[in-house]
Amino acid sequence: MRVLITGGGGFLGQKLGRALGANGSLRGHAITELVLADVAAPSLSGMPFPVTGVACDVSDEPAIRRLMTAPFDVIFHLAAIVSGQAEADFDLGLRINLFGTLNLLQAARAAGNCPVVVYASSVAAHGGEEPEVIVDGVELNPQTSYGTQKVMGELLLNDMSRRGMVDGRGLRLPTVSIRPGKANAAASSFMSSIFRDTMQGQTANCPVADTYPIYHTAPRTVITNLIHAAGLDGALFGPNRCINLPGRTDTVAEMIAAMTLVAGAEPASRITWTPDPVIQAIVKGWRGHVLAEKGLRLGFAADRSFEDTVRWFLEDDIARPM
Ligand SMILES: NC(=O)c1ccc[n+]([C@@H]2O[C@H](COP(=O)([O-])OP(=O)(O)OC[C@H]3O[C@@H](n4cnc5c(N)ncnc54)[C@H](O)[C@@H]3O)[C@@H](O)[C@H]2O)c1
């Protein structure tokens, strides 16, 4: 079983690679090679099977075709630029998030083995005229360029799966919190920094009111779900291969209270509260309440509490930093 992770040097790509290493197999077959592709060649040490890091820009069509000359059985397509960046630079977002996905799907199709493609979409697919509480099957109405690019990828994934070109599964990821490392250009970056940075003695700003509801999931849960998506029989998804992943809805205040329960009162005292109209404008278009019934029916995991997330962050990312 050959496995490819695009965006393999990123936050989720690295965690997914490590989880695949811990499992050793996927879809009931031993993994014989894992290829991690990113703008700079990523690496992962201590893995039980060969890992190849490749520098490959997904927006470079010949490069991605070369990468996929030898077919992969499972492809996790995680390469993307994040919401804030795609909003600031429309052309860059189109090039990487839309044309990059198109290139990847065309190369996967050309490989001729109908590979499993797990596509990281986003709940940023939702917004605008959709109901406040998102249920399965609502018409998608993204309010950012990032969300729009993700939705275009979803449609293509569905169509190419229908035609038997790839065996696609698209997951709309909730905001993944707590993200380790440094703040990034995602509009949702504060949804990690107000926990990650304050638990490590730094200050962090919350640009929205503490009543703002966040639909979120923990890194451990989302990695479990990416692997689960690859293992399912594609036919179980039905004609729509793209689903909302289960997550939790908590307000910022509820998440801070959970952090306080696990890590004491100090971290919360380091949060500053300067409103940021640019971030507010982006995140107000998102939805905080999602009923992911199809995802639950298909056996995807849900988070039980944000306290768990805080504990897992301390175990996975502070005790054993990436
Ligand atoms: N983390 C979240 O909260 C979240 C939420 C919803 C969806 N997602 C999606 O999940 C995926 C992974 O997210 P992440 O948090 O690990 O992001 P990340 O930014 O940490 O990782 C993305 C990786 O893609 C790489 N990349 C960017 N442009 C590329 C290009 N042209 N060619 C090849 N690689 C390129 C980056 O270098 C980076 O390593 C993304 O598709 C993202 O849109 C993430």
The ligand as an SDF file (V2000), in Angstrom:
LIG
                    3D

 44 48  0  0  0  0  0  0  0  0999 V2000
   -6.3270   23.1700   10.7550 N   0  0  0  0  0  0  0  0  0  0  0  0
   -7.6140   23.5290   10.6140 C   0  0  0  0  0  0  0  0  0  0  0  0
   -8.2230   24.1050   11.5240 O   0  0  0  0  0  0  0  0  0  0  0  0
   -8.3530   23.2010    9.3430 C   0  0  0  0  0  0  0  0  0  0  0  0
   -9.7400   23.4190    9.2980 C   0  0  0  0  0  0  0  0  0  0  0  0
  -10.4130   23.1570    8.1130 C   0  0  0  0  0  0  0  0  0  0  0  0
   -9.7200   22.6530    7.0270 C   0  0  0  0  0  0  0  0  0  0  0  0
   -8.3730   22.4500    7.1050 N   0  0  0  0  0  0  0  0  0  0  0  0
   -7.6760   21.9500    5.9270 C   0  0  0  0  0  0  0  0  0  0  0  0
   -6.8470   20.8700    6.2990 O   0  0  0  0  0  0  0  0  0  0  0  0
   -5.6720   20.8660    5.5030 C   0  0  0  0  0  0  0  0  0  0  0  0
   -4.4350   20.8200    6.3810 C   0  0  0  0  0  0  0  0  0  0  0  0
   -4.4620   21.9360    7.2480 O   0  0  0  0  0  0  0  0  0  0  0  0
   -3.2670   22.2680    8.2430 P   0  0  0  0  0  0  0  0  0  0  0  0
   -3.8900   22.9020    9.4230 O   0  0  0  0  0  0  0  0  0  0  0  0
   -2.3620   21.1100    8.4080 O   0  0  0  0  0  0  0  0  0  0  0  0
   -2.5400   23.4230    7.4130 O   0  0  0  0  0  0  0  0  0  0  0  0
   -0.9900   23.7320    7.2970 P   0  0  0  0  0  0  0  0  0  0  0  0
   -0.8820   25.1130    6.7500 O   0  0  0  0  0  0  0  0  0  0  0  0
   -0.2700   23.4430    8.5650 O   0  0  0  0  0  0  0  0  0  0  0  0
   -0.5180   22.6660    6.2220 O   0  0  0  0  0  0  0  0  0  0  0  0
   -0.7710   22.8330    4.8650 C   0  0  0  0  0  0  0  0  0  0  0  0
    0.4950   22.4550    4.1420 C   0  0  0  0  0  0  0  0  0  0  0  0
    0.2710   22.6660    2.7420 O   0  0  0  0  0  0  0  0  0  0  0  0
    1.4820   23.1240    2.2020 C   0  0  0  0  0  0  0  0  0  0  0  0
    1.2530   23.8140    0.9450 N   0  0  0  0  0  0  0  0  0  0  0  0
    0.7920   25.0700    0.7390 C   0  0  0  0  0  0  0  0  0  0  0  0
    0.8290   25.3730   -0.5580 N   0  0  0  0  0  0  0  0  0  0  0  0
    1.2920   24.2640   -1.1890 C   0  0  0  0  0  0  0  0  0  0  0  0
    1.5720   23.9740   -2.5380 C   0  0  0  0  0  0  0  0  0  0  0  0
    1.3690   24.8740   -3.4990 N   0  0  0  0  0  0  0  0  0  0  0  0
    2.0460   22.7470   -2.8470 N   0  0  0  0  0  0  0  0  0  0  0  0
    2.2840   21.8280   -1.8800 C   0  0  0  0  0  0  0  0  0  0  0  0
    2.0660   22.0610   -0.5780 N   0  0  0  0  0  0  0  0  0  0  0  0
    1.5750   23.2680   -0.2400 C   0  0  0  0  0  0  0  0  0  0  0  0
    2.0360   24.0710    3.2570 C   0  0  0  0  0  0  0  0  0  0  0  0
    3.4210   24.2940    3.0520 O   0  0  0  0  0  0  0  0  0  0  0  0
    1.6980   23.3320    4.5250 C   0  0  0  0  0  0  0  0  0  0  0  0
    2.7780   22.5340    4.9650 O   0  0  0  0  0  0  0  0  0  0  0  0
   -5.7580   22.0990    4.6110 C   0  0  0  0  0  0  0  0  0  0  0  0
   -6.2630   21.7210    3.3660 O   0  0  0  0  0  0  0  0  0  0  0  0
   -6.7430   22.9870    5.3250 C   0  0  0  0  0  0  0  0  0  0  0  0
   -7.4040   23.8440    4.4320 O   0  0  0  0  0  0  0  0  0  0  0  0
   -7.6790   22.7090    8.2440 C   0  0  0  0  0  0  0  0  0  0  0  0
  1  2  1  0
  2  3  2  0
  2  4  1  0
  4  5  1  0
  4 44  2  0
  5  6  2  0
  6  7  1  0
  7  8  2  0
  8  9  1  0
  8 44  1  0
  9 10  1  0
  9 42  1  0
 10 11  1  0
 11 12  1  0
 11 40  1  0
 12 13  1  0
 13 14  1  0
 14 15  2  0
 14 16  1  0
 14 17  1  0
 17 18  1  0
 18 19  2  0
 18 20  1  0
 18 21  1  0
 21 22  1  0
 22 23  1  0
 23 24  1  0
 23 38  1  0
 24 25  1  0
 25 26  1  0
 25 36  1  0
 26 27  1  0
 26 35  1  0
 27 28  2  0
 28 29  1  0
 29 30  1  0
 29 35  2  0
 30 31  1  0
 30 32  2  0
 32 33  1  0
 33 34  2  0
 34 35  1  0
 36 37  1  0
 36 38  1  0
 38 39  1  0
 40 41  1  0
 40 42  1  0
 42 43  1  0
M  CHG  2   8   1  16  -1
M  END
$$$$
